[in-house]
Amino acid sequence: MEQKIPITRQGLEKIKAELKVLMSVQRPQVQKAIATAREHGDLRENAEYHAAKEQQGFIEGRIQEIAAKMPRFHVVDPSRTASSTIAFGATVTIQNTETDEEMVYQIVGPDEADLQQRKISYLSPIAKALIGKEEGDVVKVAIPRGQIEVEITKVNFV
């Protein structure tokens, strides 16, 4: 049995939108670029053709990757979680006990993780350290520079 991949509703919608763009916009564009480059003659020395074929390979690979994962996605609705312990989908506010720096992260699936948007995979070291803990707990978190100690100041399921 294939393992389910947890994902939020927003994450699934974003991936569906990406798939739609890949199939209905990018794929036709690259096919047109290949056809145009072919018209320029000798394909062995045609940089436009080779670049378009490389782009086509990337697009087709991404389409296949998403299509293979789509049936395995399992939507988890964080707002239905009635718990004070940190779990998938939780938005967690933590404070570094040394520097008082505050950070907010949402724990999501690996396919929707995006550090710029403060979304971290439940498989990441930070999320693994936080899952199962509660507001007020002090946790040691492994980071690339070693280890930090953080206090969980807020847990929210929205």
URRAZI-V324390 format. One record per pair of residues at least 6 apart in sequence whose ideal C-beta (glycine too) atoms are under 6 Angstrom apart, sorted by the first residue. I is the first residue (numbers start at 1). J is the second residue. If there is no record, write none. Layout:
BEGIN
I_J / I_J
END
This chain:
BEGIN
2_72 / 4_72 / 4_74 / 5_72 / 5_73 / 5_109 / 6_74 / 6_76 / 6_88 / 6_109 / 7_73 / 7_109 / 8_89 / 8_108 / 9_75 / 11_108 / 11_109 / 11_112 / 12_73 / 12_75 / 19_66 / 22_59 / 22_62 / 22_63 / 26_59 / 27_59 / 30_52 / 30_55 / 30_56 / 30_59 / 33_52 / 34_52 / 37_46 / 37_48 / 37_49 / 37_52 / 40_46 / 43_49 / 76_88 / 76_89 / 78_89 / 78_157 / 79_157 / 79_158 / 81_87 / 81_157 / 84_134 / 85_132 / 85_134 / 86_92 / 86_130 / 86_131 / 86_133 / 86_155 / 88_107 / 88_122 / 90_107 / 90_155 / 90_157 / 91_106 / 91_156 / 92_105 / 92_130 / 92_155 / 93_104 / 93_153 / 93_154 / 94_103 / 94_150 / 94_152 / 95_102 / 95_151 / 95_153 / 96_148 / 96_150 / 97_149 / 97_151 / 104_118 / 105_118 / 105_120 / 106_119 / 107_122 / 107_127 / 108_119 / 110_121 / 110_123 / 113_119 / 113_120 / 113_121 / 120_126 / 120_127 / 125_142 / 126_141 / 129_139 / 129_141 / 133_139 / 133_152 / 135_152 / 135_155 / 137_152 / 138_151 / 139_150 / 140_147 / 140_149 / 141_148 / 141_150
END
